[in-house]
Amino acid sequence: MLFAVPPSTLARALRRAEEALSKTLEKYSPARISWPSPSHQVELAKLVEAREPLLKHTFGFIDGKNFKVQQPSNADLQNAMYNGWLHSVFVTGTICFAADGCIVWCKHNCPGSWNDSDTSLGFRNKLLDPVYCPDSRKNVVSDSAFPCSTTDRPHPNAAQGRRHRAPSPVAAELGEDPP
C-alpha cells in the first residue's frame, strides 16, 4: 500500500488520470510529438550554430534510454529484456530532441536487449528520406552508439550516395509527419 491506499484503488485512479490527460492533450498541438518541417529544421539549426559554431546544419540531439524493470517470470520475455552490456533487465527506447527542447521523434517500450542502433532505425530512415529531410546536410548529434553510415540498413528510397548525418517488436514509435 502507498499512503494507505490499496493497490487496486491506486491503479484505477492512475488509469483514469492517464485517460483524462490523454483526452485533454489529444487536440493540444504543443503537446504533440512531430517531425519538424524543412523550414523549421533550418531555424533549429541556426539555434544550434549560434551556441556551437562548429555544428553546422544540426537541428537536434538523439540518445537512448534504459529503464530498469522487474525480472519477468517468463524466461523468453526475460531473455528479450536482458541487457548483457548492463547486466540487468530493462525496457529501452530512443528520444530525439529538437534544439528548442521539443521531442521530434521517439520509440519506447522496446526490449532491453535492443541497442540504440536497433531502436533508432525508424528515425534514421526518416532522416534519410527526402520527404522529411530534403536538405541532405541536415543532421542530429548522437553518441557513438548510433551508426553514422547508411550501409547498416539504408532507407530503400534514399538517394544514392546520401549518408546518415549523425556524427559519431512491441514498441511504440511517435513522431507525426509534417503538415
C-alpha positions as CSV (number, residue, x, y, z in Angstrom):
1,M,0.0,0.0,0.0
2,L,1.1,3.5,-0.8
3,F,-0.1,6.2,1.6
4,A,-2.7,3.7,2.9
5,V,-4.3,3.4,-0.5
6,P,-5.0,-0.2,-1.7
7,P,-3.1,-1.1,-4.9
8,S,-6.4,-1.7,-6.8
9,T,-7.7,1.8,-5.9
10,L,-4.4,3.4,-6.9
11,A,-4.3,1.5,-10.2
12,R,-7.8,2.6,-11.0
13,A,-7.1,6.3,-10.2
14,L,-3.9,6.2,-12.3
15,R,-5.7,4.7,-15.2
16,R,-8.4,7.3,-15.1
17,A,-5.9,10.1,-14.7
18,E,-4.0,8.8,-17.8
19,E,-7.2,8.6,-19.8
20,A,-8.1,12.2,-18.8
21,L,-4.7,13.5,-19.6
22,S,-4.6,11.7,-23.0
23,K,-8.1,13.1,-23.9
24,T,-7.1,16.6,-22.8
25,L,-3.8,16.7,-24.7
26,E,-5.2,15.0,-27.8
27,K,-6.1,18.2,-29.6
28,Y,-3.4,20.4,-27.9
29,S,-0.8,20.8,-30.7
30,P,2.1,22.0,-28.4
31,A,1.9,18.6,-26.7
32,R,2.3,16.6,-29.9
33,I,5.5,14.8,-30.9
34,S,6.0,15.9,-34.5
35,W,8.8,15.9,-37.1
36,P,10.0,19.5,-37.9
37,S,9.2,20.9,-41.3
38,P,12.2,21.7,-43.5
39,S,11.9,25.4,-42.7
40,H,11.7,24.7,-39.0
41,Q,14.8,22.4,-39.4
42,V,16.7,25.5,-40.7
43,E,15.5,27.6,-37.7
44,L,16.6,24.9,-35.3
45,A,20.0,24.5,-37.0
46,K,20.5,28.3,-36.6
47,L,19.8,27.9,-32.8
48,V,22.5,25.2,-32.5
49,E,25.0,27.1,-34.6
50,A,24.6,30.2,-32.6
51,R,25.6,28.3,-29.5
52,E,28.1,25.9,-31.1
53,P,29.5,27.5,-34.2
54,L,31.3,24.3,-35.3
55,L,28.0,22.4,-35.6
56,K,26.6,23.3,-39.0
57,H,23.2,22.1,-40.1
58,T,22.4,20.3,-36.8
59,F,18.8,20.6,-35.7
60,G,18.6,18.1,-32.9
61,F,20.1,15.6,-30.5
62,I,19.3,11.9,-30.1
63,D,20.0,9.4,-27.4
64,G,18.8,6.1,-26.0
65,K,17.4,5.5,-22.6
66,N,17.1,2.4,-20.4
67,F,14.6,1.8,-17.6
68,K,15.2,-1.0,-15.2
69,V,12.2,-3.3,-14.7
70,Q,11.4,-6.3,-12.5
71,Q,12.6,-9.6,-13.9
72,P,9.7,-11.3,-15.7
73,S,8.8,-14.8,-14.7
74,N,8.6,-15.9,-18.3
75,A,12.1,-17.0,-19.5
76,D,11.6,-15.8,-23.1
77,L,10.5,-12.4,-22.0
78,Q,13.3,-12.1,-19.5
79,N,15.8,-13.1,-22.2
80,A,14.4,-10.4,-24.6
81,M,14.5,-7.7,-21.8
82,Y,18.0,-8.7,-20.6
83,N,20.8,-6.2,-21.5
84,G,24.1,-8.1,-21.5
85,W,26.1,-4.9,-21.5
86,L,24.4,-3.5,-18.4
87,H,23.9,-7.0,-16.8
88,S,20.2,-6.4,-15.9
89,V,16.6,-6.4,-17.2
90,F,15.4,-3.2,-18.9
91,V,12.9,-1.7,-21.3
92,T,14.7,0.7,-23.7
93,G,14.0,3.4,-26.2
94,T,15.3,6.4,-28.0
95,I,14.3,10.1,-28.0
96,C,15.3,12.8,-30.4
97,F,15.0,16.4,-29.1
98,A,15.0,19.4,-31.3
99,A,17.3,22.3,-30.5
100,D,14.3,24.1,-28.9
101,G,13.7,21.2,-26.4
102,C,10.7,19.7,-28.1
103,I,10.6,16.0,-28.8
104,V,10.5,15.4,-32.5
105,W,10.7,11.6,-32.5
106,C,10.7,8.7,-30.0
107,K,10.4,5.0,-29.8
108,H,9.8,3.4,-26.5
109,N,9.0,0.2,-24.6
110,C,11.4,-1.8,-26.6
111,P,13.1,-5.0,-25.2
112,G,16.2,-4.2,-23.2
113,S,18.3,-6.4,-25.5
114,W,17.8,-3.8,-28.3
115,N,20.6,-1.3,-28.6
116,D,20.4,2.4,-29.8
117,S,21.1,1.3,-33.4
118,D,18.0,-1.0,-33.3
119,T,15.6,1.4,-31.7
120,S,16.7,4.3,-33.9
121,L,16.2,2.6,-37.3
122,G,12.9,4.4,-37.9
123,F,14.5,7.7,-37.1
124,R,17.4,7.1,-39.3
125,N,15.1,6.1,-42.2
126,K,13.2,9.4,-41.7
127,L,16.4,11.4,-41.5
128,L,17.5,10.0,-44.9
129,D,14.1,10.3,-46.5
130,P,13.9,13.5,-48.7
131,V,10.2,13.9,-47.9
132,Y,11.1,14.6,-44.2
133,C,14.6,16.0,-44.6
134,P,15.1,17.4,-48.1
135,D,18.4,19.0,-47.3
136,S,20.9,16.1,-47.0
137,R,23.2,18.3,-44.9
138,K,20.7,18.4,-42.0
139,N,21.7,16.1,-39.1
140,V,21.4,15.4,-35.4
141,V,24.1,14.9,-32.8
142,S,24.4,11.5,-31.2
143,D,26.8,9.4,-29.2
144,S,28.9,6.6,-30.7
145,A,26.1,4.0,-30.0
146,F,24.4,5.2,-33.2
147,P,25.7,4.3,-36.6
148,C,26.9,7.1,-38.8
149,S,26.7,5.2,-42.1
150,T,23.8,4.2,-44.4
151,T,25.4,0.9,-45.2
152,D,24.0,-0.6,-42.0
153,R,20.4,-0.6,-43.2
154,P,19.7,2.1,-45.8
155,H,16.3,3.5,-46.4
156,P,15.0,1.9,-49.6
157,N,14.1,5.3,-51.1
158,A,17.2,7.2,-50.0
159,A,19.1,8.8,-52.8
160,Q,22.2,7.0,-53.9
161,G,25.3,8.3,-52.1
162,R,23.5,10.0,-49.2
163,R,24.8,9.2,-45.8
164,H,23.5,9.2,-42.3
165,R,24.3,12.5,-40.7
166,A,24.6,11.5,-37.1
167,P,28.3,12.3,-36.3
168,S,29.6,9.9,-34.4
169,P,8.8,-5.5,-31.7
170,V,6.2,-4.4,-29.3
171,A,7.4,-0.9,-29.4
172,A,5.7,2.4,-30.0
173,E,7.2,4.9,-32.4
174,L,6.0,8.5,-32.1
175,G,6.6,11.5,-34.4
176,E,3.9,12.8,-36.6
177,D,4.6,13.7,-40.2
178,P,5.0,17.3,-41.1
179,P,1.9,19.1,-42.5
